[in-house]
Amino acid sequence: MNLEIAPPPESNRQIYVGSGAEGGDGCDEVGQYIHGPHSLILPELSGVSSALMSSPGQTKPLAFATTTPLLIKLVLPILILSTHGLFLYGQIKPMWRLTQRVHVDVWANATSTEARVAVDTLKIPHENEYNLHQVKNIRTFTYAYAIQELWKAKHMPGKLLPRIAAVLLGIFSGLWPHLKLVLLMLTWFLAKQPIRRKRILNALSVLGKWSLVDVLVVCVMVGVLNLQWEIRAETIQQGVLDNLPIVAQGISTLYNSQDICSQALHYSCQNPSKLKHKIQCHACLTTVETFFKYPLSSGKPILKGFSTSGGGEAELFVAGLNGIYSFCGAVILSILLSLVVDWYDHRARDHEFNNTAFGPGRGRLNTEEHDSIAPEVSGTLSQDHELLLSLTVPCGVDHRSDADRELDRQILESSRSRSRWISTTASTLTAFFILAAVTSTTMQRMVNGALPSLLHDILGVEWTRSYSFLQLAKTLGAAGGWDWLLMGTFALFIVVGPLIRSLLCFMVFNKKHEEGSSIRRRVGRKTLAAVEFIGAFCAWEVFVVAVLMVDLLMPAITSTIILDQRCSELTNDSTCLEVKFEMLYTFGWVVMGGVFLVLVSQRIRLAHSVH
């Protein structure tokens, strides 16, 4: 290849670097595609757009640029300040509440002789109606309270991990949301250098989603910490009959015969003074102790002698409050504001490209449209880049033999074919992994403790529940109302965003191509913009951190709902109630999908940068 430096005509400056493998006239234009083993790749040329972005022609920040509409100039600062307010409101106000709700109406009437004698002994009426309608707020959580609980690390295995989680929560959901908006405002009003501004906006776009940590923690809590069971009098009666030894052992562990009879007769049976009370206490104690010793022979006839009806339901659940709804809206608005600023940054740089270094009357790269040069390419031109712009290779001059040209062509085609195969395979695997991660069961809720064990044995309540991303999203919106905002946020960042981004990558690398064309031809600026835009709504890495925090928080919260030392005597588990949330081995789909999605997206970015 012969290179020579010659001052080309000012009206049509061109840069030709290559061996003739790509262009029909033996030349490649910068901004088109540079290939071939004999191609000369000048490092300085990769910084053409960077030099343009740092051109002294652009001296105004976006807030004062002519490409920014007046309405945006007025509204965007107001929206940024409003988002600050929403974040602050969410951080101060209660975010969620743990609530217990019970609604029960049950009738139990003694109909047989054995049943009537038993209830008479306990001074219980033959016909009994039990009504319980209660909504009890167990605990209300604020953002500061969650950090405080993590830092104290009570009822948690160790203190190091909870305190690390507390620091991360404080940074990502406390400090970072406001710092990001401050940086966005400063970039909007003060940043004059396009290349510096672009780097700041890229960093804000990548890190902006980490404000979601607290939102995703609450989303998991709302979706998972929802324990409910149906109460039916007939089911309870049959369950007790089928498990009388277990029931007798449980009651005798929690209460002795003296306590039961004193409560039933409304006077102490410890040392009754009256003869009447002594007789009644003796009969009651004998009945209860006989049941404890021989539950099947003494208890079954009594229980079968009751006619039962009615029922109800009991529920322990997490309810979202105004704080989390405000924070959730602020996160989405913050990300959208970053995208708006990035959009007008693109417009400003496009305008500068057309009107400064390569604008009308100053010479122009010989391309059909300047979009083919990637503005994201980092680097800068040397001060004598004007000299490099005059670097030319005479078109049509090729002193190589036909065999050399054919060899170059074969090597180039082989390289392209291998690159296409790798990219197509990777994008296909990415789409498969993402789809499997969204639809497969990857997480599990486990409920331990004495009370859940008894309810499982007696009523057959199944506490263990498995979740996929889709199922968790549906559970979030089950209560309706403002919880749909949580469901929509979770679905957007955990389900929809990754699915769409993987589909875009699949379409790029599986698009039909002409013979001899390269992947770079299929990666235009609009394609890259779409991939990057959707990338702002992919937050699997944030979700993993949120799950780890939930894994620390949930057992500590639920184990303090019911505190009774006697629970340790009922089961091997020392707690009365404890809820855990774990990732299954199938969570590997999420890990593989996330890694492949990052790699394939980076492949698109690199292909566009060479483009």
C-alpha positions in Angstrom: 0.0 0.0 0.0 1.3 3.4 -0.9 0.6 6.3 1.3 1.2 9.9 0.4 0.4 13.2 2.0 -1.2 15.6 -0.4 -3.4 18.6 0.2 -6.7 17.6 -1.3 -9.2 20.2 -2.6 -10.9 22.0 0.2 -14.3 21.3 -1.3 -14.0 17.5 -0.9 -11.5 16.2 1.6 -11.4 12.5 1.9 -9.5 9.9 3.9 -8.7 6.7 2.2 -7.1 3.9 4.2 -7.2 0.3 3.0 -6.2 -2.3 0.6 -9.2 -2.3 -1.7 -11.0 -5.3 0.0 -14.1 -3.3 0.9 -14.7 -0.6 -1.6 -15.3 -1.3 -5.3 -12.8 1.4 -6.3 -10.1 0.1 -4.0 -10.7 2.6 -1.2 -12.4 2.7 2.2 -13.8 5.9 3.5 -13.5 6.7 7.2 -16.9 6.3 8.7 -17.6 3.3 6.4 -15.8 0.0 7.1 -12.1 -0.6 7.3 -11.1 -4.3 6.9 -8.5 -6.5 5.5 -5.1 -7.7 6.6 -3.3 -4.9 4.8 -5.5 -2.1 6.0 -3.8 0.8 7.8 -5.7 1.7 11.0 -4.6 5.1 12.3 -5.2 5.4 16.0 -5.8 9.1 15.6 -8.7 8.5 13.2 -10.7 6.7 16.0 -10.9 10.0 17.7 -12.4 12.1 14.9 -15.8 12.4 16.6 -14.1 13.0 20.0 -12.2 15.9 18.5 -15.4 17.2 17.1 -17.1 16.9 20.5 -14.3 18.9 22.1 -14.3 21.4 19.3 -14.1 25.0 20.6 -17.1 25.7 18.4 -19.4 24.4 21.1 -19.2 26.9 24.0 -22.7 26.7 25.4 -24.2 24.2 27.9 -27.3 22.4 26.9 -29.5 24.8 29.0 -28.5 27.6 26.6 -27.9 25.7 23.4 -29.9 26.7 20.3 -30.9 23.0 19.7 -32.7 22.8 23.1 -36.4 24.0 22.8 -37.4 26.8 25.1 -40.1 24.6 26.8 -37.5 22.0 27.8 -35.2 24.7 29.1 -37.9 25.9 31.4 -39.5 22.6 32.4 -36.5 20.3 33.0 -35.0 22.2 36.0 -38.4 22.3 37.6 -38.8 18.5 37.1 -35.3 17.9 38.6 -36.2 19.9 41.7 -39.5 18.1 41.9 -37.8 14.7 41.7 -35.5 15.8 44.6 -38.7 16.5 46.6 -40.2 13.1 45.8 -37.1 11.3 46.9 -36.9 13.3 50.1 -40.6 12.6 50.8 -40.1 8.9 50.2 -37.1 8.8 52.5 -38.9 10.5 55.4 -42.4 9.1 55.3 -43.3 5.4 56.1 -42.5 3.1 53.3 -44.3 -0.1 54.2 -46.2 -1.7 57.0 -46.4 -5.3 58.3 -50.1 -6.0 59.0 -52.0 -9.0 60.4 -55.7 -9.4 59.4 -58.1 -12.0 60.8 -61.8 -12.5 59.9 -63.4 -15.5 61.4 -67.1 -16.6 62.1 -67.3 -20.1 63.5 -70.1 -22.1 65.2 -69.4 -25.2 67.3 -72.4 -26.9 69.0 -72.1 -30.0 71.3 -74.7 -32.5 70.1 -73.5 -35.9 71.6 -73.6 -36.9 75.2 -69.8 -37.1 75.5 -69.5 -33.6 74.0 -72.1 -32.2 76.3 -70.5 -33.7 79.4 -67.1 -32.3 78.4 -68.3 -28.8 77.8 -70.4 -28.9 81.1 -67.2 -29.9 82.9 -65.4 -26.9 81.4 -68.4 -24.6 82.0 -68.7 -24.0 78.3 -72.2 -23.5 76.7 -73.5 -26.2 74.4 -73.9 -23.8 71.6 -70.9 -21.6 70.9 -70.2 -18.8 68.3 -66.7 -17.5 67.9 -66.2 -14.2 66.1 -62.9 -12.5 65.5 -62.5 -9.5 63.1 -59.2 -7.8 63.7 -56.7 -5.8 61.6 -53.5 -5.2 63.6 -50.5 -3.2 62.4 -47.5 -5.0 63.7 -44.8 -2.7 62.6 -44.3 0.3 60.3 -41.0 0.7 58.4 -39.3 3.9 57.2 -36.1 4.1 55.2 -34.1 5.2 58.2 -35.6 2.4 60.3 -34.5 -0.3 57.7 -30.9 1.0 57.8 -31.0 1.1 61.6 -32.2 -2.5 61.8 -29.5 -3.6 59.4 -26.8 -1.8 61.3 -27.9 -3.2 64.7 -28.0 -6.7 63.1 -30.3 -8.1 65.8 -31.4 -11.7 65.3 -29.0 -11.9 62.2 -26.1 -14.3 61.6 -23.2 -12.0 62.2 -22.8 -8.3 61.9 -20.5 -7.7 59.0 -22.9 -8.5 56.1 -25.9 -6.7 57.6 -23.7 -3.6 58.2 -22.4 -3.7 54.6 -26.0 -4.0 53.4 -26.9 -0.9 55.6 -24.0 1.1 54.1 -25.0 0.1 50.5 -28.7 0.9 51.2 -27.6 4.3 52.6 -25.5 5.1 49.6 -27.7 3.8 46.8 -31.1 4.8 48.1 -30.1 7.8 50.4 -27.2 9.7 49.0 -26.9 8.7 45.4 -30.5 9.7 44.1 -29.9 13.3 45.2 -26.2 13.3 44.1 -27.2 12.1 40.6 -29.8 14.8 40.2 -27.3 17.4 41.3 -24.8 16.2 38.7 -27.5 16.1 36.1 -28.4 19.7 36.9 -24.8 20.8 36.8 -24.3 19.1 33.5 -27.3 20.7 32.1 -26.3 24.3 33.1 -22.5 24.2 33.2 -21.0 21.5 31.0 -19.6 23.0 27.8 -17.2 20.3 26.5 -19.3 17.7 24.6 -16.9 14.9 25.3 -16.8 15.5 29.0 -20.6 16.0 29.1 -21.1 12.7 27.2 -19.0 10.8 29.7 -20.9 12.2 32.6 -24.2 11.3 31.1 -23.1 7.8 30.3 -22.0 7.3 33.9 -25.3 8.7 35.2 -27.2 6.4 32.9 -25.3 3.3 34.0 -25.5 4.1 37.7 -28.9 5.7 37.9 -30.8 2.4 38.2 -29.0 1.7 41.6 -31.5 4.0 43.2 -33.9 1.1 42.8 -32.4 -0.9 45.6 -34.9 0.1 48.2 -37.8 -0.1 45.8 -36.9 -3.7 44.8 -36.4 -4.7 48.5 -40.0 -3.5 49.2 -41.2 -5.2 46.1 -39.8 -8.6 47.2 -41.2 -8.1 50.7 -44.7 -7.2 49.4 -44.7 -10.1 47.0 -43.2 -12.8 49.3 -44.2 -11.9 52.8 -47.9 -12.6 52.2 -48.9 -15.5 54.4 -52.6 -16.4 54.2 -54.6 -19.4 55.1 -58.3 -20.3 54.8 -60.2 -21.2 58.0 -63.0 -23.7 57.7 -64.6 -25.2 60.9 -65.1 -28.6 59.3 -61.5 -28.6 58.1 -60.2 -27.7 61.6 -62.3 -30.4 63.2 -61.1 -33.1 60.8 -57.5 -31.9 61.0 -57.6 -32.1 64.8 -59.1 -35.6 64.7 -56.4 -36.8 62.3 -53.6 -35.3 64.4 -54.9 -35.7 68.0 -51.6 -36.9 69.5 -49.7 -33.9 67.9 -52.4 -31.5 69.1 -52.4 -32.9 72.6 -48.6 -32.7 72.8 -48.7 -29.1 71.5 -51.3 -27.9 74.0 -49.7 -29.7 76.9 -46.4 -28.0 76.0 -47.9 -24.5 75.9 -50.4 -24.9 78.7 -50.7 -27.1 81.8 -54.0 -28.5 83.1 -54.1 -25.9 85.9 -54.0 -23.0 83.4 -56.6 -24.5 81.2 -59.1 -25.2 84.0 -58.5 -21.8 85.7 -59.2 -20.0 82.4 -62.3 -22.1 81.6 -63.8 -21.9 85.1 -62.9 -18.3 85.7 -61.3 -19.0 89.1 -58.0 -20.5 90.2 -57.8 -24.2 90.6 -54.4 -24.0 92.3 -55.9 -24.2 95.9 -59.7 -23.7 95.6 -61.3 -22.7 98.9 -64.9 -23.6 98.3 -66.1 -27.2 98.1 -68.0 -26.5 94.9 -64.9 -25.1 93.2 -62.9 -28.1 94.4 -65.3 -30.5 92.8 -65.5 -28.6 89.5 -61.7 -28.2 89.4 -61.2 -31.9 90.1 -63.5 -32.8 87.2 -61.9 -30.4 84.9 -58.4 -31.4 85.7 -59.2 -35.1 85.3 -60.8 -34.5 81.9 -57.9 -32.4 80.6 -55.1 -34.7 82.0 -56.9 -37.8 80.5 -57.0 -36.1 77.2 -53.2 -35.3 77.4 -52.4 -39.0 78.3 -54.9 -40.7 76.0 -55.8 -38.3 73.2 -57.2 -40.8 70.8 -59.5 -42.8 73.2 -60.7 -39.8 75.2 -60.6 -37.0 72.7 -62.1 -38.5 69.5 -65.6 -39.2 71.0 -65.8 -35.7 72.3 -64.7 -34.0 69.1 -67.0 -36.1 66.9 -69.9 -35.0 69.1 -69.6 -31.4 67.9 -71.4 -29.9 64.9 -69.3 -27.2 63.3 -69.9 -24.6 60.6 -68.6 -21.3 59.4 -65.0 -20.2 58.7 -62.9 -17.2 57.6 -59.4 -16.3 56.7 -56.2 -15.1 58.4 -53.4 -13.2 56.7 -50.0 -11.6 57.4 -48.9 -9.3 54.7 -46.8 -6.2 53.8 -48.7 -3.1 52.6 -46.9 -0.4 50.6 -47.3 3.1 51.9 -47.0 6.6 50.4 -43.2 6.7 51.0 -42.4 3.8 48.7 -44.9 5.0 46.1 -43.2 8.4 46.1 -39.8 6.9 45.9 -40.8 4.6 43.2 -42.1 7.4 41.0 -39.0 9.5 41.7 -36.7 6.7 40.5 -38.5 6.4 37.2 -38.7 10.1 36.7 -35.0 10.5 37.5 -34.1 7.9 34.9 -36.3 9.5 32.3 -34.8 12.9 33.0 -31.3 11.4 32.3 -32.5 10.0 29.0 -34.0 13.4 28.0 -30.8 15.2 28.8 -28.9 12.6 26.8 -31.2 13.0 23.9 -30.6 16.8 23.7 -26.9 16.2 24.1 -27.0 14.0 21.0 -28.9 16.8 19.2 -26.3 19.4 20.2 -23.4 17.2 19.1 -25.1 16.5 15.7 -25.6 20.2 15.2 -21.9 20.9 16.0 -20.8 18.1 13.7 -22.7 19.7 10.8 -21.6 23.3 11.5 -18.0 23.3 12.8 -15.0 21.2 11.8 -16.7 19.5 8.9 -19.6 21.8 8.3 -20.5 23.5 5.0 -17.7 25.5 3.5 -15.0 23.8 5.7 -14.7 20.5 4.0 -16.6 17.3 4.9 -16.0 13.7 5.3 -17.2 11.9 2.2 -20.1 10.0 3.8 -23.8 10.0 3.0 -24.5 11.0 6.5 -22.3 11.8 9.5 -24.2 9.3 11.7 -21.9 6.6 10.5 -19.2 8.1 12.8 -19.7 6.9 16.3 -19.8 9.8 18.7 -19.2 7.4 21.6 -15.7 6.6 20.5 -13.3 7.9 23.1 -10.0 9.5 22.4 -8.8 12.7 21.0 -7.0 13.8 17.8 -3.6 15.3 17.9 -3.3 19.0 17.3 -2.2 18.4 13.7 -5.3 16.3 12.8 -5.8 18.6 9.8 -2.6 17.1 8.4 -4.0 13.6 9.0 -7.2 14.6 7.2 -5.2 15.1 4.0 -3.8 11.6 4.2 -4.8 9.8 1.0 -4.3 6.6 -0.9 -4.7 7.0 -4.6 -7.8 5.3 -5.7 -7.5 2.5 -8.2 -3.7 2.1 -7.6 -3.0 -1.4 -6.5 0.4 -3.0 -7.4 -0.4 -6.4 -5.8 -0.9 -9.6 -7.8 -4.3 -11.2 -8.4 -3.3 -14.0 -6.0 -2.6 -11.6 -3.2 -5.9 -9.8 -3.7 -7.8 -13.2 -3.8 -6.0 -14.3 -0.6 -7.0 -11.0 1.1 -10.6 -11.5 0.0 -10.7 -15.1 1.4 -9.1 -14.1 4.7 -11.5 -11.2 5.0 -14.6 -13.3 4.2 -13.5 -16.1 6.6 -13.0 -13.5 9.4 -16.5 -12.1 8.7 -18.1 -15.5 8.6 -16.5 -16.5 11.9 -17.5 -13.1 13.5 -21.1 -13.5 12.3 -21.3 -17.1 13.6 -20.0 -16.0 17.1 -22.3 -13.0 17.3 -25.4 -14.9 16.1 -24.8 -17.8 18.5 -24.2 -15.4 21.4 -27.3 -13.4 20.7 -29.4 -16.5 20.4 -28.2 -17.9 23.7 -28.8 -14.5 25.3 -32.4 -14.5 24.2 -32.9 -18.1 25.4 -31.2 -17.4 28.8 -33.3 -14.2 29.4 -36.5 -15.9 28.5 -35.7 -18.9 30.8 -34.7 -16.5 33.6 -38.0 -14.6 33.4 -40.3 -17.6 33.2 -38.5 -20.3 35.2 -38.9 -20.8 39.0 -35.8 -19.2 40.4 -36.7 -18.2 44.0 -38.4 -19.7 46.9 -40.2 -18.6 50.1 -39.8 -20.8 53.2 -41.8 -20.5 56.4 -40.3 -22.1 59.5 -41.3 -22.0 63.2 -43.6 -23.8 65.7 -46.9 -22.2 64.6 -46.5 -22.8 60.8 -45.5 -26.4 61.6 -48.7 -27.0 63.6 -50.9 -25.3 61.0 -49.2 -27.5 58.4 -49.8 -30.7 60.3 -53.4 -29.9 61.4 -54.8 -27.9 58.4 -52.4 -29.0 55.7 -51.3 -25.4 54.9 -48.4 -25.4 52.5 -46.2 -22.5 53.3 -43.3 -23.1 50.8 -43.9 -21.2 47.6 -41.8 -20.8 44.5 -41.5 -17.8 42.3 -40.4 -16.7 38.9 -40.0 -13.1 37.9 -43.4 -13.1 36.2 -45.1 -14.7 39.2 -43.5 -12.3 41.6 -44.7 -9.4 39.4 -48.3 -10.7 39.4 -48.2 -11.2 43.2 -47.1 -7.6 43.7 -50.2 -6.2 42.0 -52.7 -8.6 43.6 -53.9 -6.0 46.1 -54.6 -3.5 43.3 -54.6 0.3 43.9 -51.2 1.9 44.2 -49.5 -1.6 44.4 -49.9 -1.6 40.7 -47.2 1.0 40.6 -44.9 -1.4 42.4 -45.9 -4.2 40.0 -45.3 -1.9 37.0 -41.9 -0.8 38.2 -40.8 -4.4 39.0 -42.0 -5.6 35.6 -40.4 -2.8 33.7 -36.9 -3.2 35.2 -36.8 -6.9 35.8 -39.0 -8.4 33.1 -39.8 -6.1 30.2 -36.4 -4.3 29.9 -34.2 -7.3 29.7 -36.6 -9.1 27.4 -36.7 -6.2 24.9 -32.9 -5.6 25.0 -32.2 -9.3 24.3 -34.7 -9.2 21.5 -33.0 -6.2 20.0 -29.6 -7.9 20.2 -31.0 -11.0 18.6 -32.5 -9.0 15.7 -29.3 -7.1 15.1 -27.1 -10.2 14.8 -29.7 -12.4 13.0 -30.6 -9.8 10.4 -30.3 -10.8 6.8 -27.1 -9.5 5.2 -25.7 -9.3 1.8 -22.9 -11.4 0.6 -19.6 -10.0 1.8 -21.1 -7.5 4.2 -20.0 -7.2 7.8 -21.8 -7.0 11.2 -20.8 -3.4 11.4 -23.1 -2.6 8.5 -26.1 -3.7 10.6 -25.2 -1.6 13.7 -26.2 1.9 13.1 -26.5 4.8 15.4 -30.3 4.3 15.9 -29.7 0.6 16.8 -27.1 1.5 19.4 -29.4 4.3 20.8 -32.2 1.8 21.2 -30.0 -0.8 22.9 -28.6 1.9 25.3 -32.0 3.3 26.0 -33.5 0.0 27.0 -30.3 -0.7 29.0 -31.4 2.0 31.4 -34.4 -0.2 32.3 -32.5 -3.5 32.9 -31.7 -3.8 36.6 -30.9 -7.5 37.3 -27.7 -6.6 39.1 -29.7 -4.3 41.4 -32.2 -7.0 42.0 -29.5 -9.4 43.2 -28.3 -6.9 45.8 -31.9 -6.3 46.9 -32.5 -10.1 47.3 -29.4 -10.3 49.5 -30.8 -7.5 51.7 -34.2 -9.2 51.9 -32.4 -12.4 52.9 -30.9 -10.5 55.8 -34.0 -8.5 56.7 -36.9 -10.9 56.4 -35.9 -13.5 59.1 -35.0 -10.7 61.5 -38.4 -9.0 61.0 -40.6 -12.1 61.1 -38.9 -13.8 64.0 -40.0 -10.9 66.3 -43.7 -10.9 65.3 -44.5 -13.7 67.8 -42.2 -14.1 70.7 -42.8 -17.0 73.1 -40.1 -19.2 74.6 -42.4 -22.2 74.7 -42.2 -22.3 70.8 -38.8 -23.9 71.2 -40.4 -26.9 72.9 -42.8 -27.6 70.1 -40.3 -28.0 67.3 -36.6 -28.1 66.7 -36.8 -24.6 65.4 -36.6 -22.2 68.4 -38.8 -19.5 66.7 -42.6 -19.2 66.6 -42.5 -17.8 63.1 -39.7 -17.1 60.6 -39.9 -16.4 56.9 -36.9 -16.9 54.6 -36.4 -16.0 50.9 -33.8 -18.0 49.0 -32.5 -18.2 45.4 -32.7 -21.7 43.9 -30.0 -23.3 41.8 -32.1 -22.3 38.8 -31.2 -18.7 39.5 -28.2 -19.6 37.4 -30.4 -18.7 34.4 -30.5 -15.1 35.7 -26.7 -15.0 36.1 -26.1 -16.5 32.7 -28.7 -14.2 31.0 -27.3 -11.1 32.7 -23.7 -11.9 31.7 -24.5 -12.7 28.1 -26.7 -9.7 27.8 -23.9 -7.4 28.9 -21.4 -9.1 26.6 -23.7 -9.0 23.5 -24.6 -5.3 24.2 -20.9 -4.5 24.4 -20.4 -6.3 21.1 -23.0 -4.0 19.5 -21.3 -1.0 21.0 -17.8 -2.0 19.8 -19.2 -2.8 16.3 -20.7 0.6 16.1 -17.6 2.3 17.3 -15.6 0.7 14.5 -18.4 1.6 12.2 
